[in-house]
Each structure stands twice: as structure tokens, then as C-alpha cells.
């Protein structure tokens, strides 16, 4: 039987070509022989199996070409690059071992048989090729090499001997002898011992005690919905018209008010009730509390007046209370039914942004209050609607709320069960239970205070526990830099977390930045404010705080201080700011809407859309023009700032009729104004506004806000005004 000759076409290349690499499925210029052999075996296996089952000339040609390409790749003579030729042609130690163990059939026992090259050898048709092919025996050598002219010596050679004598091994041994003296090993040992001692020192120590948890017999009363806008008679003065307060409290952690600014529904005002004055009755509950940490003093006892740093400022029940203490209140059930009714009346099954964000804010409040059933009911309804074609961000937001509700339910049930088991003996409490309570309060309920941080400091997560201890070590009146550094550390840790825990850490870090801005001055404060805005953009819409309305800018003089008077439910407007009018139509006519604006408050596009929706039968609004007066006793260097991302045609600022050119990098302009009165004008295009806009005028040296007085409205404008809207800062600002 003669072997099938190799068939090649006329255009088959003779040398090494790119087609050879493609046939074997290896990358071009592959030089590793092991990779080439494996690729050749893999490529020929299927072809050979098919050829054995069914003879085919095409498969035979393919198999021949693959084998030819494999030999070409392993032939160093076909490599043009010298480095590749050296790598392909080198002989590995394993190959030497296999070649030395080969026994040839025609070799005599006494030694090698020399054969003349010119002597004719039998042809393939006269003798079977198997008779003269060498037999490869890869087994171990059983007999030593016998030499007739010398004594017999037993010699053994293994792969280890070849590897130990390799150049790389010898080089490593030489470096170890020369560069690693004996004293260096003592240094390495000392480092290992010191590292182990440091890790052992951060292991949490704990004791079990009995502490008092807050327990409320009833939930805090829900505030009545406030009338944000009311129409007044055209003959009445503008000062008697009801004012709409467009503010976005930072403690609400939601966009529910910003998306329904003019007429906030009852649920919007209930996003997170900031009832800080309520002090629930305390009852003794057997649970665990962490012992004072080593090297960290507890500030709860030494400084009890420290305010709660939690972005959700409301007292909640402890997770170890009885299960009936977290029963859903009738108010929450009614609020859930109200939300579901709004969802059911949505047009075409698609929710508007106002209702959607209001629903998510309600679910967030239910999670904080541990009312899981209303939260799951509303979230399930939102999930069914989001699955019908809503955006991916909406589906992800609802799924995260449902996952958080399930996780908090399991944690609540587990901690309650553990608490009941340990009622008889409090010594059974473990550090793990204490850390679980701290994680539940900080990461789930978002209650960041000294007590929850002290429990969180005993977490098994070393990084999380270290951050909690570092924040506990910060004084109440810490400097702005310390708070800012602590916030950056929390934000870095938030990137390693996910879900509700990551959001809680980000909110806490933003709260630290807000506290840092409150104690900073000048440009440093403006930089922190911008950093807060950047961090808030990464949060879901219903958790984003107001970008600029809640910045704690320091007051300067009593004349510039914000004055708020609560009289008959209407917020007084005797404060610094601008007064604007809304214009629209083809001839830019006055639409009868007056807007009282306080400096540094974010004007959102949703606010303007809501105002436009209240103009029944009026032309479409096109722009707003704000005016105000700045009185200076001395020559002052001022800094005017605007929001980023808004082109100059959309908004324009002028002082005394002179337009201001802003720096494109920091979007600010410094103006030196002489002593006297100056007129401030600010125009915003309504239809072209797609991002939040604001205007700030501060002292360039101290960074304090300058007092701006609103221009008095004449009688004619007052008679034409039927709607008045106020955009005010929070009372804490």
C-alpha cells in the first residue's frame, strides 16, 4: 500500500505564506512550536476522522495542505526574521530526552551501522514502509550504556537535571547569592510579622450590653398638601397672590418636588418627612451595642448635641423590635392607593416623569420607614408597566427597589429572630450581629449617626469598618478639608459596592460635602458645590438632591440674610433676589406671570414646563427676564457665576446694561463695581433650556453672597399678574 501523494494546485505557494497560519488557526508569525503542534493536531483530527469514514479527494487535499502548513511553520529555514528562526529551530530539553531513548530497528547491538549514501535502497513498492520506519520507545532506559574499552558506569539523566543547569536557573542562583545577603531575610521576616500584627490589631473587639431603642406607638402625622399656586383676581395686588415655593429639600433625596414643583401632590410633600423635633418614647429592648473601640473615643456621650448626619433625617424604629411594631400604618396604605390610582390613570400606559419619580420617592420613603408591603405593591405595579416598553433606566430603578425591599425584609426577619433567641442571655450576642445591625441602619435605612457608625465599625469588611472608625474620630466642628477627605474616601468605597448600599454611601458622602461647603469660604466653597453637583448626577433621578438650591452658602450682612415668615401658610418674600416676568407669543408680550427668584437656586426645565401647563389659553412662553438692584457702599470686586452647559444665546447676564462675558473654563466672571446702585438683568430662553440654570453673585474675596434687591412692580404689572411663583432657598441656607 503506497501513501497518497500530496496534491497541490498551480497557485499553491512553495514557501511560508499567510495562508499556512490560517489553515492551522494560529496568529500570524506564531513561533511557539508547542502551539503550532497543538493547532495542527486539532485541525487534522476532524479531517482525518472524516477521511477514514468516507474517502474523499477533497478532504485528502485539505489534510495534506494542513500537514504541509504545519511543517512549514516548524521549519526555521522558512522564517525570514532571525529571532523567529532561533525560536522555531531551538531544541528543548524534553526533545533531547525523547531522542536519546529512540531505538532504531536496523541498528546492531554492537553499535551503529554505517550505510553508504550512494547505495540503492528498496523502493516503496518492493518493501512495506513499516519495515524500515523507526520505532519510538519513550519508556525509560533500562540498561546502561556499555563501553567495551572502559568500565561500565551507571548514569541517570532527568528533566530536573537539565532545568537546574539552565541559564535562567543559574542566573537566579547567582543573583540570590550576591544580592540577597543573610541579613535581608531577617528584614523580610520582620515585615511579615509586622503585617500580621497590624491585621490582628484591626480585628474588632466587642462587648454585649443592653441599650435603649426608640419605639413609637404611631407614625408621625402626615402634613397636609400645600396649595402651591392659586389664581387670584385680576384686580388684586400681586402681594396678595398665593406664592408657590419651588424648592427641593436636600433631606427629601428625591426629585418628586422638582418634577411637580407648582402643584406638589400629597405624596411629594411626604417624600421623607423631616420631623426632627419628635422624640419617641424609649423602651428597654435587649439587644447588642458595640463597646468603645480601642483608640476611638465615643462622642455620643461626650458630645450629645451632635446633629444626626443622616441624609434621611427622621427617627425610625430599631430593627430588633417586635414584628408588630412595623405594621403598615393606615396613612401609608392610603398613600399607596393614591399612587396606584395615579398610575392607573396614566395615558397609553406610559407614566409621565412627575408620576414616575413621585412613585419611586414613595417607595424610597416606605423602605426607610420599613413599610415593605406598600413599597412592594407600588414597585410591582411600576415593574409591570416598565416591562411594556419603558426605558432601561426605569426598569433598572424598579428592579433595584424590589431587590432592596426583599433584602431588607430578610435582614429584618433574621435580626428579629436572632433577638428573640438571645432575650434570655445577652452574652450570646456576637460581633457579627452587631455589625449586621450597623450595616442595616447605615446602608439600608440610611441612618448615619454615631450609634450606627460605631456598630458599622465592627463589620467584617475591614475597609468599611476602617472608614466608620475614621469618621467617628472626626470632631463635630471639623474643618472643611477633613470632611472633604472623608467624603472622598466614602465615594471611593462606593465604587466597590453595588445596589442600595452604594447609593447610601454616595448620599452620605454628598452630605459630608454639604457640611464641608458650609464651613468653607470663597472659591473653595464654589468648588465643593460643583463637586456635589457632579456626584449627584450619578444617582438615580428620585434620589438626586437639588443641585444648587440646597447649597449652604453663608450669609454676609443682616440686610442680605434670608428672612422667612410663616403667616397663614404663605412664605414671605422679603428676601434678597431677582424679580422676573414671563414673556411669550410672537410679539413677546407679558403673560401675567411673576417669578420671585433668590440667588443660587436651580431653575429646572421641569419647573418651566409646569408653569407653561398652567397658562390656559395663553401664548407659548419664550423667555424670562429677571431684574434686580445691587447697592454697594464701597468699591467691590464681584464674581458672577452661571450654570455649565448652557450656551450664551439661551441665557444672558448684564450689569448696568453691559453684557458679561464668562470664562469658558469655570463659567465665572469677575467684575469690579464702584460704589452705588447697579442694575442686574438676567434673561433665559424657555424653549432652549435643557439643563438646570442658576445665577450667583458673590464677593470675589470672601465668597459671600451679595445682597440683591428685587425691583418694585408697578401698578399696571400688578393688575396684569394672575400667577406668582417663588423660587426660594431652604430655611437652612
FENKA-V394942 format. One record per backbone hydrogen bond with DSSP energy under -0.5 kcal/mol. NH is the residue of the N-H (numbers start at 1). CO is the residue of the C=O. E is the energy in kcal/mol with one decimal. If there is no record, write none. Layout:
((NH CO E) (NH CO E))
This chain:
((12 9 -1.1) (20 17 -1.2) (21 17 -0.8) (22 18 -1.6) (23 19 -2.1) (24 20 -1.3) (25 21 -1.1) (26 21 -1.9) (30 27 -1.1) (33 31 -0.7) (36 32 -2.0) (37 33 -2.6) (38 34 -2.3) (39 35 -2.4) (40 36 -2.4) (41 37 -2.6) (42 38 -2.5) (43 39 -2.3) (44 40 -2.3) (45 41 -1.5) (46 42 -0.8) (47 43 -0.7) (48 44 -2.9) (49 45 -2.2) (50 46 -2.1) (51 47 -2.2) (52 48 -2.0) (53 49 -1.7) (54 50 -2.6) (60 56 -1.9) (61 57 -2.3) (62 58 -2.5) (63 59 -2.9) (64 60 -2.3) (65 61 -2.5) (66 62 -2.4) (67 63 -2.4) (68 64 -2.7) (69 65 -2.7) (70 66 -2.2) (71 67 -2.1) (72 68 -2.2) (73 69 -2.3) (74 70 -1.6) (75 72 -0.9) (76 74 -0.8) (78 75 -1.2) (79 76 -1.2) (80 78 -0.5) (85 81 -2.3) (86 82 -2.0) (87 83 -2.1) (88 84 -2.7) (89 85 -2.0) (90 86 -0.7) (92 90 -0.6) (96 92 -1.6) (97 93 -1.9) (98 94 -1.9) (99 95 -2.2) (100 96 -1.9) (101 97 -0.8) (102 99 -1.1) (103 135 -0.9) (104 102 -0.6) (107 104 -0.6) (108 111 -0.9) (114 112 -0.6) (119 116 -0.7) (126 123 -0.6) (127 123 -1.6) (131 128 -1.6) (132 128 -0.5) (132 129 -0.8) (133 129 -1.0) (135 103 -0.8) (136 134 -0.6) (137 135 -0.8) (138 136 -0.7) (142 140 -0.5) (147 145 -0.5) (150 147 -0.8) (153 145 -0.5) (155 153 -0.7) (162 158 -1.4) (163 159 -2.6) (164 160 -2.6) (165 161 -1.1) (166 163 -1.5) (170 166 -2.2) (171 167 -2.3) (172 168 -2.1) (173 169 -2.5) (174 170 -2.2) (175 171 -2.2) (176 172 -2.5) (177 173 -1.9) (178 174 -1.9) (179 175 -3.0) (180 175 -0.5) (180 176 -0.8) (181 179 -0.6) (184 181 -1.2) (185 181 -0.7) (185 182 -0.9) (186 182 -0.8) (187 183 -1.3) (188 184 -2.2) (189 185 -2.3) (190 186 -2.3) (191 187 -2.2) (192 188 -2.1) (193 189 -2.3) (194 190 -2.6) (195 191 -2.5) (196 192 -2.3) (197 193 -2.3) (198 194 -2.2) (199 195 -2.2) (200 196 -2.1) (201 197 -1.6) (202 198 -0.9) (202 199 -0.6) (203 200 -1.0) (209 207 -0.5) (211 285 -0.6) (213 283 -1.2) (215 281 -1.8) (228 226 -0.8) (232 722 -0.9) (236 233 -1.3) (240 237 -1.2) (241 238 -0.9) (244 724 -0.7) (245 243 -0.6) (246 244 -0.8) (246 726 -3.0) (247 245 -1.1) (252 249 -1.0) (253 250 -1.0) (259 255 -2.1) (261 258 -0.5) (264 261 -0.5) (268 265 -0.6) (269 265 -1.5) (270 266 -0.6) (271 268 -1.4) (275 273 -2.2) (276 274 -1.6) (280 278 -0.6) (283 213 -1.6) (285 211 -1.1) (287 285 -0.6) (296 293 -1.4) (299 297 -0.5) (302 298 -0.9) (303 299 -2.0) (304 301 -0.5) (306 303 -1.4) (309 448 -0.7) (312 446 -0.8) (313 311 -0.8) (314 312 -1.7) (315 275 -0.5) (318 214 -0.9) (321 318 -1.3) (325 322 -1.6) (326 323 -1.3) (327 324 -1.0) (333 329 -1.9) (334 330 -2.6) (335 331 -2.3) (336 332 -2.4) (337 333 -2.3) (338 334 -2.1) (339 335 -2.2) (340 336 -2.6) (341 337 -2.2) (342 338 -1.7) (343 339 -2.2) (344 340 -2.3) (345 341 -1.3) (346 343 -1.3) (349 346 -0.9) (350 347 -2.4) (351 349 -0.5) (356 352 -2.5) (357 353 -2.6) (358 354 -2.0) (359 355 -2.3) (360 356 -2.3) (361 357 -2.4) (362 358 -1.8) (363 359 -2.2) (364 360 -2.2) (365 361 -2.2) (366 362 -2.3) (367 363 -2.0) (368 364 -2.0) (369 365 -2.1) (370 367 -0.8) (371 366 -2.8) (372 370 -1.0) (375 371 -1.1) (376 372 -2.8) (377 373 -2.3) (378 374 -2.2) (379 375 -2.7) (380 376 -2.5) (381 377 -1.6) (382 378 -2.3) (383 379 -2.4) (384 380 -2.1) (385 381 -1.7) (386 382 -2.7) (387 383 -1.7) (388 385 -1.4) (389 386 -1.1) (390 386 -1.3) (395 391 -1.8) (396 392 -2.4) (397 393 -2.1) (398 394 -2.3) (399 395 -2.3) (400 396 -2.1) (401 397 -1.6) (402 398 -2.4) (403 399 -2.5) (404 400 -2.3) (405 401 -2.4) (406 402 -2.3) (407 403 -2.6) (408 404 -2.7) (409 405 -2.1) (410 406 -2.2) (411 407 -2.6) (412 408 -2.5) (413 409 -2.5) (414 410 -2.7) (415 411 -2.5) (416 412 -2.3) (417 413 -2.4) (418 414 -2.2) (419 415 -2.3) (420 416 -2.0) (421 417 -1.8) (422 418 -1.4) (423 420 -1.0) (428 425 -1.2) (429 426 -1.5) (434 430 -1.8) (435 431 -2.7) (436 432 -2.3) (437 433 -2.1) (438 434 -2.1) (439 435 -2.6) (440 436 -2.3) (441 437 -2.2) (442 438 -2.5) (443 439 -2.0) (444 439 -0.9) (444 440 -0.7) (445 440 -2.7) (447 441 -3.3) (448 446 -0.8) (449 447 -0.9) (453 449 -2.5) (454 450 -2.2) (455 451 -1.7) (456 452 -2.5) (457 453 -1.7) (458 455 -1.5) (459 456 -1.8) (462 460 -0.9) (465 461 -2.8) (466 462 -2.3) (467 463 -2.1) (468 464 -2.0) (469 465 -2.1) (470 466 -2.2) (471 467 -2.1) (472 468 -2.0) (473 469 -1.5) (474 471 -1.1) (478 475 -1.1) (483 479 -1.7) (484 480 -2.3) (485 481 -2.5) (486 482 -2.2) (487 483 -2.2) (488 484 -2.1) (489 485 -1.9) (490 486 -1.9) (491 487 -2.3) (492 488 -2.1) (493 489 -1.8) (494 490 -1.8) (495 491 -1.0) (496 493 -1.2) (497 494 -1.1) (501 498 -0.8) (502 498 -0.7) (503 499 -1.7) (504 500 -2.6) (505 501 -2.2) (506 502 -2.2) (507 503 -2.5) (508 504 -2.2) (509 505 -2.4) (510 506 -2.5) (511 507 -2.1) (512 508 -1.9) (513 509 -2.0) (514 510 -2.2) (515 511 -2.1) (516 512 -2.2) (517 513 -2.5) (518 514 -1.7) (519 515 -0.9) (519 516 -0.6) (520 517 -0.9) (522 702 -1.4) (524 521 -1.1) (525 521 -0.7) (525 522 -0.5) (526 522 -1.5) (527 523 -2.3) (528 524 -2.0) (529 525 -2.3) (530 526 -2.0) (531 527 -1.9) (532 528 -2.2) (533 529 -1.9) (534 530 -2.2) (535 531 -2.2) (536 532 -2.3) (537 533 -1.2) (538 534 -0.6) (538 535 -0.9) (539 536 -1.3) (543 540 -1.3) (544 540 -0.9) (544 541 -0.8) (546 248 -0.6) (550 546 -0.5) (551 548 -1.2) (553 551 -2.2) (560 557 -1.1) (561 557 -0.9) (564 562 -0.5) (566 564 -0.5) (567 565 -0.9) (567 570 -1.5) (570 567 -1.8) (572 565 -1.2) (575 573 -2.3) (577 708 -2.2) (578 597 -3.0) (579 627 -2.4) (580 595 -3.3) (581 625 -1.6) (582 593 -1.6) (583 623 -2.6) (584 589 -2.0) (585 620 -1.7) (588 585 -0.8) (589 584 -2.2) (591 582 -2.6) (594 723 -2.6) (595 580 -2.4) (596 725 -3.0) (597 578 -2.8) (597 595 -0.7) (598 727 -2.1) (600 695 -2.5) (601 598 -1.2) (603 693 -3.3) (604 602 -0.7) (607 604 -0.7) (608 604 -1.4) (609 605 -2.1) (610 606 -2.2) (611 607 -2.2) (612 608 -2.4) (613 609 -1.9) (614 610 -0.8) (614 611 -1.0) (615 612 -1.2) (616 614 -1.3) (618 615 -0.9) (622 583 -2.7) (623 583 -1.5) (624 684 -2.4) (625 581 -2.0) (626 624 -0.5) (626 682 -3.5) (627 579 -2.1) (628 680 -1.9) (629 709 -2.9) (630 678 -2.9) (631 629 -0.5) (631 707 -0.5) (632 630 -0.5) (632 676 -2.5) (636 673 -2.4) (638 636 -0.8) (638 671 -3.4) (639 698 -2.8) (640 669 -3.0) (641 696 -2.8) (642 667 -1.7) (643 694 -0.8) (646 643 -0.6) (647 645 -0.5) (650 647 -0.8) (651 647 -1.2) (652 683 -1.9) (654 681 -2.4) (655 658 -2.0) (656 679 -2.8) (658 655 -1.5) (659 657 -0.6) (660 653 -2.5) (662 660 -0.5) (663 668 -2.1) (667 663 -2.2) (669 640 -2.0) (671 638 -2.3) (671 669 -0.5) (673 636 -2.9) (673 671 -0.8) (676 632 -2.1) (678 630 -2.1) (680 628 -3.0) (681 654 -2.4) (682 626 -2.3) (683 652 -2.5) (684 624 -2.3) (685 650 -2.8) (686 622 -2.7) (687 622 -0.8) (689 686 -1.0) (690 688 -0.6) (693 603 -2.1) (696 641 -2.3) (698 639 -2.4) (699 704 -2.9) (700 637 -2.5) (703 699 -2.4) (705 554 -1.0) (706 697 -2.0) (709 629 -3.2) (711 627 -0.8) (718 714 -2.0) (719 715 -2.0) (720 716 -1.5) (721 717 -0.9) (722 592 -2.1) (722 720 -0.6) (723 592 -1.4) (724 242 -0.5) (725 594 -3.0) (726 244 -3.0) (727 596 -3.3) (728 726 -0.7) (730 549 -0.9) (733 730 -1.5))
